[in-house]
């Protein structure tokens, strides 16, 4: 019985079939369309620093400080109009508050 080198393109077994190399494609634009670039992120941070927060955002901050998360979500839902966006905004303001606490200490 002779031992052969790795046989390519077997008809049976786990690695059966014709061997091909995968075609590496460039990512579609739709897959990274919503991403924020470094430059625009810096610009948004600067604008936020200069303009401050909207009155409804300040009220949400107060609600979150006294642990009224559900009330804050209901308030944001009424103001923004969408449940998903309200949750995202609440998490964003929660993150802002934790960053403020970290920098204050």
N, C-alpha and C positions, 0 to 999 in steps of 0.2 A: 504494500500500500504506500503510495507516494503522498507526501504532504505538499500541497500547492500554496502559493502565496495568496494573499487576500483576493478572492475572486469577486469581481465587480459585476453587479447586475444579476444577482441570483433570482431564480424564479420562485423559490419558496423560502420560508423562514421569516424572522423578524425584520431583517433588512432587505426584503425582497423588492424587486423593481429596478427600473433604470435610475442610476444615480445622477443627480443634477446639482449644480451649484445654485444657491438661492440668489435671486436678483435683488440687490439692495436698491431700494427706491428712495427718492427724496420725500420728506414728509409733506403732506398736502397742506396748503395754506389754511384750510378750514380747521386743521387740528391745532394750530397755534395762533388763531386769529384774535382771541380774547386776551392773550397774555399782555402784561404790562412791561414795557422796556425799562431799563434802569433810569434812562433820562426822564421819561414821563413820570416815573415813580418819585424821583427827586423833585420834579416840578410840582407834583401834587402835594408832597409833604411841605414844600415851601409855601404854596398857596394856603394850605390848611393852617400853617403857623401864622401867616399874616392875617388871614380873615377870621380865624377862630371857628367857633361852632355855632350852628343855627340854634335858635331858641328851643326847638323841639328836641334837638340833640342834648342840650343842657338839661332839659327836664328829664330825659331818659337817664342821663348820668346820675341825677339825684335819686331817681327811682332805683337804679342799680346799686347805689351806695347804701340804701336802706334795705337791700335784698328783696326787692319787689320785681323779680325777673318776669313773672307772668304778666303783671300789670304793665311793665315796660314793653313787653311784646305786643300786648293788646293795643297800647297807645301807638306804637310804631306801625302796627297793621292798619290802624285808622288813618295815620298820616301818610304812609307810603302807598298803601293799597294792596300790597301783595304779601302773603304770608312768608314765602321763601326769602324775599328781599328784607322783610322785617327781621327775620331770624339772623340773616347775615349782618344787618346793621347793628343789632343787639350784640352779637359776638364781637363786632368791630369796636363798639364803644366799650364793651367789657375789657377788651385787650388794651384800649387806650387808658382805662382806669388803672389796670394792673401796671402798665408802664409808668404812669404818673406816680403810683405808690413806690415803685422801685427807684425812680430817680429822686424822689423826695427824701428817702432815707439816707 
